Amino acid sequence: NEIGCLLKSARETSGVSLEEASADFPLRPAILHHIDAGNMGCFKDIFELKAYIRESSKSIGRAPV
């Protein structure tokens, strides 16, 4: 949940919407929404989630923790 909050805060501070972030990378807005909301149970496994977090963080120029 904490990572989702950090990414959401950084994305909003940067002025990047979910749609803009998803357009930069092959991520659907729904995936980004689940990450922002901390809905980690929506992903198949931890490796899939890590990949999505990595791509999401690239869209706002922030390296994952």
C-alpha positions, 0 to 999 in steps of 0.5 A: 500500500505504501508504494502505491501511495508514494507513486500516486503522490509523485504522479499527481505532483508531477501532473501526470494523469493515469491516462497519460502514464498508461499512454507512455507505457503498455499499462492499462489505466486500471492496472495503475489504479490498482497500484495507486489504491494498494490493491495488490491482490489483483495481480497474478504474482509478485513478479508481475506486480514488480514489473508493473510498479517498475513501469509505473515509476518510470512514467513519473521519473521515479525509481522504485524503492 
